[in-house]
Amino acid sequence: MNEVQIRDIVLDALSAVAPDADTSSLAPDKSFRDQLDYFDSMDFFNFVVGLHKAFGIDIPEADYPRLSNLDACTRYFKTKLG
């Protein structure tokens, strides 16, 4: 899976929990929480659950900080998917 495909899946998962978010304008290196005022801890948890389902990869809670922004998510899943 290439980086573009990973980013698309991450943005789809984000849109599922934050349907009003304009994902096309997100800065890839800035945290989702800083860019989406209404994105709370429950939204983040549901986002992680969506990523787990989409990628079929278990995501330990210790790794949650590594999913804070689009670039970080892409690196994380690129490494996990090999």
Disulfide bonds with the S-S distance in Angstrom:
none
